[in-house]
């Protein structure tokens, strides 16, 4: 049996091999199939509490230890920091230091890493700041006050939530119309969104939603960048 210590540290001599290991222990038949089926794409549908994180972790270990994929060519994405931490720790326990070469994290954490490499493509510098909710609301408050928006009627957090919703849908200001924006902030929602994005660029800052929005824009407008990650 091949062990984690036998895994090469470089692509030289990287040859896939069949392997079983401790990551398969305790898995049911369906979970084992998901972990060991390594020939091509695989879609796994399961509900809450069915062991999705464990299956993903075991599959990562199987991919690395069996040489089905080089660890530096594996991208693993989760929704929560907790799941990402658990996966990193578990894979490291199973296959050792090679696990450190796997790109693993939440969607936003991975997007942040990518964005720092390509920040100039959206008018930012690589050392941009990520605003927290309080900073975001303070900035929006300044912009809303300049437009004489009634802050009691339209608290900054309401506009922040709407902007976050637009970003989650991949909608930059230029993709929205006044009609799309509706009557939020007395019809000034789109204008404030545009001002907010421009101010963020001047401050060399992003909010949480920008991490995904900017990378989506970069992938859509710079196919060479997209290809580099797909490769």
C-alpha positions as a Markdown table, in Angstrom:
| # | Residue | x | y | z |
|---|---|---|---|---|
| 1 | Unk | 0.0 | 0.0 | 0.0 |
| 2 | Unk | 1.2 | 3.5 | -0.8 |
| 3 | Unk | 1.5 | 5.8 | 2.2 |
| 4 | Unk | 1.4 | 9.6 | 2.4 |
| 5 | Unk | 5.2 | 9.5 | 2.8 |
| 6 | Unk | 5.5 | 8.0 | -0.6 |
| 7 | Unk | 3.8 | 10.9 | -2.4 |
| 8 | Unk | 6.2 | 12.9 | -4.5 |
| 9 | Unk | 6.7 | 16.5 | -3.7 |
| 10 | Unk | 6.8 | 17.6 | -7.3 |
| 11 | Unk | 5.0 | 16.7 | -10.6 |
| 12 | Unk | 8.0 | 14.6 | -11.7 |
| 13 | Unk | 7.0 | 10.9 | -11.6 |
| 14 | Unk | 3.4 | 11.8 | -10.8 |
| 15 | Unk | 1.6 | 8.6 | -11.8 |
| 16 | Unk | -2.0 | 7.8 | -10.7 |
| 17 | Unk | -2.3 | 4.6 | -8.7 |
| 18 | Unk | -5.1 | 2.7 | -7.0 |
| 19 | Unk | -5.1 | 3.2 | -3.3 |
| 20 | Unk | -7.2 | 2.5 | -0.2 |
| 21 | Unk | -6.6 | 4.2 | 3.1 |
| 22 | Unk | -7.9 | 5.2 | 6.5 |
| 23 | Unk | -10.1 | 7.9 | 4.9 |
| 24 | Unk | -12.4 | 5.1 | 3.7 |
| 25 | Unk | -13.0 | 3.7 | 7.1 |
| 26 | Unk | -16.5 | 4.1 | 8.4 |
| 27 | Unk | -18.0 | 5.2 | 5.1 |
| 28 | Unk | -21.2 | 3.7 | 3.8 |
| 29 | Unk | -21.5 | 2.3 | 0.3 |
| 30 | Unk | -22.7 | 5.5 | -1.3 |
| 31 | Unk | -20.1 | 7.6 | 0.5 |
| 32 | Unk | -17.4 | 5.2 | -0.6 |
| 33 | Unk | -18.5 | 5.4 | -4.2 |
| 34 | Unk | -18.4 | 9.2 | -4.1 |
| 35 | Unk | -14.9 | 9.1 | -2.6 |
| 36 | Unk | -13.4 | 6.5 | -4.9 |
| 37 | Unk | -15.0 | 7.4 | -8.3 |
| 38 | Unk | -12.2 | 9.5 | -9.7 |
| 39 | Unk | -12.7 | 9.2 | -13.4 |
| 40 | Unk | -14.3 | 12.5 | -14.5 |
| 41 | Unk | -16.8 | 14.9 | -12.9 |
| 42 | Unk | -19.0 | 13.7 | -10.2 |
| 43 | Unk | -22.2 | 15.3 | -8.8 |
| 44 | Unk | -23.3 | 14.2 | -5.3 |
| 45 | Unk | -26.7 | 15.2 | -4.0 |
| 46 | Unk | -27.3 | 14.9 | -0.3 |
| 47 | Unk | -29.2 | 16.5 | 2.6 |
| 48 | Unk | -28.2 | 18.1 | 5.8 |
| 49 | Unk | -26.3 | 15.8 | 8.2 |
| 50 | Unk | -25.4 | 13.2 | 5.7 |
| 51 | Unk | -21.7 | 13.6 | 5.9 |
| 52 | Unk | -21.0 | 15.9 | 2.9 |
| 53 | Unk | -17.9 | 17.5 | 4.5 |
| 54 | Unk | -16.5 | 14.1 | 5.4 |
| 55 | Unk | -17.0 | 12.8 | 1.9 |
| 56 | Unk | -15.3 | 15.8 | 0.4 |
| 57 | Unk | -12.4 | 15.5 | 2.8 |
| 58 | Unk | -12.0 | 11.8 | 2.1 |
| 59 | Unk | -12.2 | 12.4 | -1.6 |
| 60 | Unk | -9.5 | 15.0 | -1.3 |
| 61 | Unk | -7.3 | 12.5 | 0.5 |
| 62 | Unk | -8.0 | 9.9 | -2.1 |
| 63 | Unk | -7.2 | 12.2 | -4.9 |
| 64 | Unk | -3.9 | 13.2 | -3.4 |
| 65 | Unk | -2.7 | 9.9 | -2.0 |
| 66 | Unk | -3.7 | 7.8 | -5.1 |
| 67 | Unk | -2.0 | 10.4 | -7.4 |
| 68 | Unk | -5.2 | 10.9 | -9.3 |
| 69 | Unk | -4.5 | 14.6 | -9.1 |
| 70 | Unk | -1.6 | 16.7 | -8.0 |
| 71 | Unk | -2.5 | 18.6 | -4.8 |
| 72 | Unk | -1.6 | 22.0 | -6.3 |
| 73 | Unk | -4.2 | 21.3 | -9.0 |
| 74 | Unk | -7.1 | 20.7 | -6.6 |
| 75 | Unk | -9.5 | 23.5 | -5.7 |
| 76 | Unk | -11.9 | 22.8 | -2.8 |
| 77 | Unk | -14.5 | 25.3 | -1.8 |
| 78 | Unk | -16.9 | 25.5 | 1.1 |
| 79 | Unk | -19.5 | 28.0 | 2.4 |
| 80 | Unk | -18.3 | 28.3 | 6.0 |
| 81 | Unk | -15.0 | 28.9 | 7.7 |
| 82 | Unk | -15.8 | 26.1 | 10.1 |
| 83 | Unk | -16.1 | 23.6 | 7.3 |
| 84 | Unk | -12.9 | 24.9 | 5.6 |
| 85 | Unk | -10.9 | 24.5 | 8.8 |
| 86 | Unk | -12.2 | 21.0 | 9.4 |
| 87 | Unk | -11.4 | 19.9 | 5.9 |
| 88 | Unk | -7.8 | 21.4 | 6.1 |
| 89 | Unk | -7.1 | 19.7 | 9.4 |
| 90 | Unk | -8.6 | 16.4 | 8.4 |
| 91 | Unk | -6.8 | 16.2 | 5.0 |
| 92 | Unk | -3.5 | 17.1 | 6.7 |
| 93 | Unk | -4.0 | 14.3 | 9.2 |
| 94 | Unk | -4.7 | 11.8 | 6.4 |
| 95 | Unk | -2.0 | 12.7 | 3.8 |
| 96 | Unk | 0.4 | 15.0 | 5.7 |
| 97 | Unk | 2.2 | 18.1 | 4.4 |
| 98 | Unk | 1.0 | 17.6 | 0.8 |
| 99 | Unk | -2.4 | 18.8 | 1.9 |
| 100 | Unk | -0.9 | 22.3 | 2.3 |
| 101 | Unk | -0.6 | 22.5 | -1.5 |
| 102 | Unk | -4.4 | 22.1 | -2.0 |
| 103 | Unk | -6.2 | 25.4 | -2.5 |
| 104 | Unk | -9.0 | 25.1 | 0.0 |
| 105 | Unk | -11.2 | 27.7 | 1.6 |
| 106 | Unk | -14.5 | 29.5 | 1.5 |
| 107 | Unk | -15.8 | 31.1 | -1.7 |
| 108 | Unk | -15.0 | 34.5 | -0.4 |
| 109 | Unk | -11.5 | 33.6 | 1.0 |
| 110 | Unk | -10.4 | 32.0 | -2.3 |
| 111 | Unk | -11.9 | 35.0 | -4.2 |
| 112 | Unk | -9.9 | 37.4 | -2.0 |
| 113 | Unk | -6.7 | 35.5 | -2.8 |
| 114 | Unk | -7.4 | 35.6 | -6.5 |
| 115 | Unk | -8.4 | 39.2 | -6.4 |
| 116 | Unk | -5.2 | 40.3 | -4.8 |
| 117 | Unk | -3.4 | 38.8 | -7.8 |
| 118 | Unk | -5.5 | 40.6 | -10.3 |
| 119 | Unk | -6.6 | 43.7 | -8.4 |
| 120 | Unk | -5.4 | 46.1 | -11.0 |
| 121 | Unk | -8.0 | 44.8 | -13.5 |
| 122 | Unk | -10.7 | 46.4 | -11.4 |
| 123 | Unk | -8.8 | 49.6 | -10.5 |
| 124 | Unk | -7.5 | 48.4 | -7.2 |
| 125 | Unk | -4.1 | 47.7 | -5.6 |
| 126 | Unk | -3.2 | 44.3 | -4.3 |
| 127 | Unk | -3.2 | 45.6 | -0.7 |
| 128 | Unk | -6.8 | 46.6 | -0.8 |
| 129 | Unk | -8.8 | 46.7 | 2.5 |
| 130 | Unk | -11.9 | 44.6 | 3.1 |
| 131 | Unk | -14.5 | 46.7 | 4.8 |
| 132 | Unk | -16.6 | 45.2 | 7.7 |
| 133 | Unk | -20.3 | 45.9 | 8.1 |
| 134 | Unk | -19.8 | 49.0 | 10.3 |
| 135 | Unk | -17.3 | 50.6 | 7.8 |
| 136 | Unk | -19.7 | 49.9 | 5.0 |
| 137 | Unk | -22.6 | 51.5 | 6.8 |
| 138 | Unk | -20.6 | 54.6 | 7.7 |
| 139 | Unk | -19.5 | 55.1 | 4.1 |
| 140 | Unk | -23.1 | 54.7 | 2.8 |
| 141 | Unk | -24.3 | 57.1 | 5.5 |
| 142 | Unk | -21.9 | 59.8 | 4.2 |
| 143 | Unk | -23.1 | 59.3 | 0.6 |
| 144 | Unk | -26.7 | 59.3 | 1.6 |
| 145 | Unk | -26.4 | 62.4 | 3.7 |
| 146 | Unk | -24.8 | 64.2 | 0.7 |
| 147 | Unk | -27.9 | 63.3 | -1.3 |
| 148 | Unk | -30.2 | 64.5 | 1.6 |
| 149 | Unk | -31.7 | 61.0 | 2.0 |
| 150 | Unk | -33.9 | 60.7 | 5.1 |
| 151 | Unk | -31.8 | 58.3 | 7.2 |
| 152 | Unk | -34.8 | 57.4 | 9.5 |
| 153 | Unk | -36.8 | 56.4 | 6.5 |
| 154 | Unk | -33.9 | 54.7 | 4.8 |
| 155 | Unk | -31.2 | 53.5 | 7.3 |
| 156 | Unk | -27.8 | 52.8 | 5.7 |
| 157 | Unk | -28.2 | 49.1 | 6.6 |
| 158 | Unk | -31.2 | 48.9 | 4.3 |
| 159 | Unk | -29.3 | 50.2 | 1.3 |
| 160 | Unk | -26.3 | 48.0 | 2.3 |
| 161 | Unk | -28.6 | 44.9 | 2.2 |
| 162 | Unk | -29.9 | 45.9 | -1.2 |
| 163 | Unk | -26.4 | 46.5 | -2.6 |
| 164 | Unk | -25.4 | 43.1 | -1.2 |
| 165 | Unk | -28.3 | 41.5 | -2.9 |
| 166 | Unk | -27.4 | 43.0 | -6.2 |
| 167 | Unk | -23.8 | 41.9 | -5.8 |
| 168 | Unk | -24.9 | 38.3 | -4.9 |
| 169 | Unk | -26.8 | 38.3 | -8.2 |
| 170 | Unk | -23.7 | 39.5 | -10.1 |
| 171 | Unk | -25.2 | 42.9 | -10.9 |
| 172 | Unk | -22.7 | 45.8 | -11.1 |
| 173 | Unk | -24.2 | 49.3 | -11.3 |
| 174 | Unk | -23.9 | 49.4 | -15.1 |
| 175 | Unk | -26.0 | 46.3 | -15.3 |
| 176 | Unk | -28.9 | 47.9 | -13.5 |
| 177 | Unk | -31.5 | 50.4 | -14.6 |
| 178 | Unk | -33.4 | 52.9 | -12.5 |
| 179 | Unk | -36.5 | 50.8 | -12.9 |
| 180 | Unk | -34.5 | 47.7 | -11.6 |
| 181 | Unk | -33.4 | 49.7 | -8.6 |
| 182 | Unk | -37.0 | 50.6 | -7.7 |
| 183 | Unk | -37.8 | 53.3 | -5.1 |
| 184 | Unk | -35.2 | 52.5 | -2.5 |
| 185 | Unk | -33.8 | 55.7 | -1.1 |
| 186 | Unk | -36.5 | 57.7 | -2.9 |
| 187 | Unk | -35.3 | 56.4 | -6.3 |
| 188 | Unk | -31.6 | 57.2 | -5.6 |
| 189 | Unk | -30.6 | 53.6 | -5.0 |
| 190 | Unk | -28.8 | 53.1 | -8.3 |
| 191 | Unk | -27.0 | 56.4 | -8.1 |
| 192 | Unk | -25.9 | 55.7 | -4.6 |
| 193 | Unk | -24.7 | 52.2 | -5.6 |
| 194 | Unk | -22.6 | 53.8 | -8.4 |
| 195 | Unk | -21.2 | 56.4 | -6.0 |
| 196 | Unk | -20.4 | 53.8 | -3.4 |
| 197 | Unk | -18.5 | 51.6 | -5.8 |
| 198 | Unk | -16.5 | 54.6 | -7.1 |
| 199 | Unk | -15.7 | 55.6 | -3.5 |
| 200 | Unk | -14.5 | 52.1 | -2.7 |
| 201 | Unk | -12.1 | 52.2 | -5.6 |
| 202 | Unk | -10.7 | 55.6 | -4.5 |
| 203 | Unk | -10.2 | 54.2 | -1.0 |
| 204 | Unk | -8.6 | 51.0 | -2.4 |
| 205 | Unk | -11.2 | 49.0 | -0.6 |
| 206 | Unk | -13.9 | 46.4 | -1.2 |
| 207 | Unk | -16.8 | 45.0 | 0.8 |
| 208 | Unk | -17.6 | 41.3 | 1.2 |
| 209 | Unk | -19.8 | 41.1 | -1.8 |
| 210 | Unk | -17.1 | 42.7 | -4.0 |
| 211 | Unk | -14.8 | 39.7 | -3.6 |
| 212 | Unk | -17.1 | 37.5 | -5.7 |
| 213 | Unk | -18.4 | 40.3 | -7.9 |
| 214 | Unk | -15.0 | 41.5 | -8.9 |
| 215 | Unk | -13.7 | 38.0 | -9.7 |
| 216 | Unk | -16.8 | 37.3 | -11.7 |
| 217 | Unk | -16.2 | 40.4 | -13.7 |
| 218 | Unk | -12.5 | 39.6 | -14.2 |
| 219 | Unk | -13.3 | 36.1 | -15.4 |
| 220 | Unk | -16.0 | 37.4 | -17.8 |
| 221 | Unk | -13.8 | 40.2 | -19.3 |
| 222 | Unk | -10.3 | 38.6 | -19.2 |
| 223 | Unk | -10.6 | 35.1 | -20.6 |
| 224 | Unk | -6.8 | 34.6 | -20.2 |
| 225 | Unk | -7.2 | 34.9 | -16.4 |
| 226 | Unk | -10.1 | 32.4 | -16.5 |
| 227 | Unk | -8.1 | 30.0 | -18.6 |
| 228 | Unk | -5.1 | 30.1 | -16.2 |
| 229 | Unk | -7.3 | 28.9 | -13.4 |
| 230 | Unk | -9.2 | 26.3 | -15.5 |
| 231 | Unk | -5.8 | 24.9 | -16.5 |
